[in-house]
């Protein structure tokens, strides 16, 4: 899953480009009036299908109030791929019930379209069908449709209201990506599958409900699968301390993205996977309490979380994805324990306050510009006064050498130090989680327990950080600058 974040966006962009290229063809439809299987009535261009029905393949009118259900005694049953791509000829449209199929990108980029009602007999809705309809505020979908495909409402940033019928079984990849104005979401009763980044970044949802859904449940502003092992989306209006339920194993792509008022995040030992962009764009997030058990931190998982100052990762965290902590510009200190194996490209890009980092011997791969780089004039550039602590002959040393980064070599057992950190974290976490469980609240904990935990954590972190970076009696053996 290392490249999913980029893949999703690039795929969406490619899809939009492909339908824009296709849209060039209908503009010449008026020249095809002599073709036996096509008809132009001055407003639309149709194609006659083998079953005796028409498909709308283009338009020529500058103002459209309705889409016809019949022409020349033939039913109009489909709207082809990109048929109305970029059309500004209508603002409100009711698609007739004769339409059974709406193609890929059919209404993509219709920037004047403010509301649409889909037909009750609709069987197929193509990808990107209403993507980038920037004026679209409301959509009515009739019962019968079973899928909201990939990118359907991508970048419909004025969409405030959509009622999904209970027949919907699947919501595709990035289907509501960057729908920044959608505030309420009721999960359809039949929903069983949700694609990656379906609700995407900047999904400013306030209320999530799943009262009649058999496969999902919503509780305290968080949408889970039925057994509460996966989190799909959280209300963007969660605030303060957030405690993830101790059944959760996976936090899905974009689940907490743009939850701007979360301050402290407490992750349970059950959690193994944090997916793409799960906590991205959370500028209020200051502290993350990781637990042993976490294995994977995905692409852009904590990207643009500008208030995080320190991180202590668990020994079980084997992989840190591409741009996982990129643009965390307040990040000053990080403990990477023995156990970390893969660190993706740009993982800590533009972490300008991070001046020193220690790379454990367990690391087998460090991606391009993972450490020690900022961005200047849209290009990566080495940070001033950045240095690394590495093992001689290790991947960390090779990375420092190849990038011209100052480094020192060390010879201490980071795994032992990491174990001490993990043990301390478990004891500290037990104090708070015990009080939380007793009060049956995941959002708050007694002030005394919070204070004690915070002080103990800070002390343990500082002591461990000094040991790992060589500021103790087992410090650095040699200092080298490339």
N, C-alpha and C positions, 0 to 999 in steps of 0.2 A: 504494500500500500504506500510505498515511499513516494510515489509521484502522483498520487490521486488528486491532491489539491490543485496542482497545475493542470493535470489532465482534464479535470472537470471544467475548469474555466476555459481552457483552450478548445475543448470539444464543443462547448457552448458557442464560443466565438466562431469556430469553424462552421458550425451548423447555421448560424445566422448569416455568415458570408455565403454559404452555399445557396440558401434560399434567396439571398439578394441577387445572386447571379441568375438563378432561375427566373426571377421576377422580370428580367429583361425581355423574356420571350413573349409574355402576354401583351406587352406594349405594341407589338406588331400585329395583334390579332385582327385589326380592321382590314388588313391587307389580305386576309384569308377567307373573305366572305364567299368565294367561289368554291371552297372545299366542300365536298359532299357530306362530310361528317361534322361540320362546324357551322355555327350560326352566330351572327352578330346582330343585335337588335338596337344598337346605338348606345346602349348602356353596359351590356355585358357580352362576353364572348363565351360560347358554349361548345362543348364537344359531345357528340352523340356516341353513346356506348352501345355495345352489342346487345344489351338487354333492352334497348329502346328508351333509355333514360339519358338525361343530360347532366354533364358536369360543368360547372362554371370554372373557366380556366383564366379569365382575365376581366378587366373592366376598361371602359373608356369615358364614362360619365364623370363630371366634375362635382356632382352632388347626388348622393344616393340616400334614399329614405327607407327602402326595403329590398330584400332579396327575394326574387320570385320563386314560387313553388312549381310552376309549370311554364312551358313555352312550346307553342305549336302543337299543343295536345300531348306533349311529353312531360313526364314528371322530372323536376330538377332534384337529383338525389345526392349530389356531392359537390364540394368545393375543393378544387385541386390544390396541390402544393403551391405555395406562394401566390395564390390567385389575387389576393388583395395586399400583397407586400408593400408597405410604405404608403398605403392609400390614406388620403386626408379628405375623402369625399363624404364621410359620414361621421356623426358623433354618437348616435345611439342606434343600435341595430338589434332587431329580433330576427333570428334565423329561423326560417319556416320548418315545420315538423316533417316536411318531406325529405329534408337533408339527413342522410344517414352517415356521411363521412366528411370530415374536415381535415384537409391535408397538412403536411409539414409546413410550418411557417405561413399558413394561410392568411393570417391577419397580423403577422409580425411587423412591428414598426409602424402600426397605424396610430400615430401620435395624437390624432383628434378623437379617437374612439374613447368615450367615457363610460358607456355601459353596454352590456351584451347579454342577451338571453339565448342560451343554447337550446336546440330542438329536443323534444322528448323522445324522438326515435333515433337519436344519435348513437351510433355503434362504435365509431372510430374517431379519435381526436389525435392529430399528429403532434410530434415534438415541435416546440417553439411556436405553437399555434397562435399565441397571443403575447409572445415575448416582446419586450421593449415597447409595449403600449403605454406610454408614460402618462397619459391622461385617464387611463382606465381606473374607475373608482368602484364599480360593482359588477359582479358576474352572477348570473342565475344559471345553475346547472340542474337539469331535470333528472328525476330518478331513471335509472336504466344504464347510464354510463358507468363503467367499472374501473376505469383507470384515468388518472391525471398524469400524462406522460412526462418524460424528461423535458425540463426547461419551458414548460407550458406557459407559465406566467413570470418567467425570468425578467427581472428589472422592471416590473410593473410597480413603480415606487409610489403611486397614488392609490393603489388598491386598498380600500378600507373594509370592504364587505364581500364575503363569498360564502355561500352556503353549499356545502358538499352533501349530496344525497347519500343515504345509507347503503346504496349499491356500490359505492367506490371501494375497491379492494386494494388498490395500489396507488401510491403517490411517488412519482419518479424522481430521478436525480435532479437536484437544483430546481424542482418544479416551482417553488416560490422563492427562489434566490433573490435577495435584495428587494423583497416586498416590504419596504420600510414603514408603510402606513397601516398594515394589517394588524389590528389590535385584538381581535377575537378569533378563536379557532375551535370549532366543534368537531371532534374526531368522528368520522362516519362509523356506523355500527359494524360494517363488514370489512373495515380496513385491516389488512394482514401484512402489508409490506410497505416500507418507507425507504426510499432511495437515499443515497449519500447526498448530504447538504440539501435535502429536500426543502428545508426551511431556511437554510443558508445563513450567511452573515447579515447582520443588520435587520433581522426579522424581529420587529419591535412588538411582539405579541404581549398582551397584558393578561388575557384570560384564556386558559386551555381547559376544555371539558371533554370527557369521554364516558359519559354516563351509560350509554347503551352499547358501547363497543366491547366485543368479546375478546379482542386480542391486545388491547391497550388500556391503560388506566392513567388517570390524571390525579395528582395529589399535591397540595401546597404549591401550585404553579409549575409543576414538573410533569412531563408526559413520559411514562414508562411503558415497556411492554407489560403483559399481564402479570408475569411473575416477578416484576420489578428487578430484573437482572440487567436491563439496558435502559438508558435514558436517551430519549430522542430529541426533546426540546424543553427548555425552561422558559418561564415568563421573563421577559426582558426587564421586569420591574422587581425582581428579587433584590433584596438589599441586605447589607451587613454580613453576618456570618452565615455560611451555607454548609450544612453537613450532609454529605452524600450517604444515602441509605446503605447499611452494611450488607445488603444482598446484591448490590450493583457490581457487575463484572466489567461492563463496557459503557463508556460515555460516547455516544455517537457523534458523527461529524456535525459541527456547528451547534451543538446542543445548548451551550451557554453563551454563544457568541453575542456580543453587544449587550450583555448584562452589565451595564456600566456602573451599577452601584453595589455590586458584590465587593466586600472588603477582605474577608478571610474565608479560605476554602479548606475544608477538612475532608480528606479522601480516605475511604475505608480500606482495610486489608484485603477485602474481597475483590477490589478493582484491579484488573489486569491490563486494560486497554483504554487509552484516551485517543480518540480518532481525530481526523483532520479538522483543524480550526475549532475544536470543541470549546475552548475558552478564549478565543481570539477577540480582540477589541473590547476588553474589559478593563478600562483605564483606572477604575477604582480598586482593582484587586491588588492587595498589598502583600498578602502572605498565603502560601500554599503549604498545607500540612500533608506531605506524601506519606504513605504507609508501605511497609514491606509487602510485596505481592505484585506491585505494578511492574509490568514488563515492557510496555510499549507506549511511547509518547509520540503522537502522530504529527504530520506536517502542519506547521502553523498553529499548533495546539494552543499556545499561549502568546501568539504573535500580537504585537501592539498593546501589550499589558504594561503600560508605562509607569506603574507605581510599585512594581515588584522590586525589592532591593536585595533580597538574598534567597538562595535556593539550596536545599539539601535533598538530593535525590536518593531513593532507596537502592540497596544493593541489587535488587531484582530487576531494576530498570535497564534492560539489555540494549534497547534501541531508542535513540532520540532522533526524531524525524527532521526532514528538511524544514528550515525556518521555524523550528519548534518554539524557540524563544526570541526570534528576531524582533528587533525594534522594542525590546524591553529596556529602554534607555536609562532607567534608574537602577538597573541591576548592578550591584557592586561586588557581590561575593557569591560563589557557587561551589558546592562540594559535589564532585563527581566520584563516587565510590568505586572500588573494585567490583566488577560485575557489568559495568557499562561496556558494551562491545562496539556499537555502531553509532556514530554521530554524523548526522546528515549535513549536506551543504547549507551554508548560511544559517546554521542552527542558532548562532548567537550574533548574527549580523546586526550592526547598529546598536549593540549593547555598549554604548560609549563610556559608561561609568565602570565597566568591568576591565580592570587594568592587569589582573593576574589570574591565571587559572592553572590547576594541577590536573594532569591527564594520567589516569591510572594505567597500569600495565595491561589490564584486561582489554583495553580498546584495540580493536583490529582494523577499524576503518574511520577516517575523518574526512568528511566531504570538503569541497572547495569553499574557502572563506568561512569555515565553521566558527573560527575564533579570530579575534584581533582585527576585525574589519569593520569599517563604517561605510557610509555612502556619501560621496561628494559629487555634485553635478551629475547625478544619476549613475555614477560609476562606483564600484567598490574601491576603497582605499584603506591602507593600513592605518591602524590607530597609533597615535603617539604614545610612548611610554607603556606599551603593552608587553607583558612577558609571560612565559609559561614555565611550569615546573613539570619535568618529564623524566621517564626512566631511560637510561642509556640504551641505545639501540632499539628503542620502541617506536611504534607508529607515531606517538606524540612528538618524539624527537625529529623524526623524518618530516612531519608536518611543519614544525618550527623552522627547521633548516631550509626547506623548500620555499617557505614564505618569507624568509629573512626576518624572523621574529626572535627577539632575545629570549634565551631560555637557560634554565639551570637543571642539572640532573640530580636526581634523588635516589635513595636506596632504602626506603622504609616500606614497611608492610601496610599498604593502604587498606587492605582487606580487614586487618585487625582494627584499624581506626574506624573503618566503616561499620564494623560490628558494634563497636562502642557507641557510635552515633545511633545505629538502629535500635540497640537496647535502650538507650536513653529516650529515644523517641517513643518506644512502646510504653515505657513507664509513664512518660508525660501524657501521652494520649489517653492512657487508661484513666487518669484523673478526671479529664473532661468528659470522656465518653460515658463513664459511670454515672456522672451527674446528669448527662444528657438523657441517658436511657431511663434513669429514675424519674425524670420530669417529662419523659415521652415527648421530647421536642428536639428536632434536628436543627432548629434555627437559632436557639439561644442557649446559653449555659450560665450558671451562677457567676456573678462578677468575680468572686474570690477565686474560683477555679480557673477562670480565664486569666486572671492576673498571675496566679501561680504558674500556670502552664507557660505563659508568655515569658516570664522571667527565667524559668528553668530552661526553656528552649533556647533563649538568647545566650545564656551562659554556656550550654552544651555546644551550641553552634560555634561560638567564638573560639572555645578551646579546641574543638576538632578542626576548625578552619586553620588555626595556627599550626597545628601538628601536620596537617596535610600539605601545607605550603612550605614546610621546612623551617618554621620559625620556632623550633624547639631544639632539644639536645640532639635529636636525630636529623638535623637539618640538611641543607644541600651539601653535596660533595664537591661540586665544581660549578663554575659559572661561565657560560659561553655565550657569545653574541655573534650572530651571523650578519 
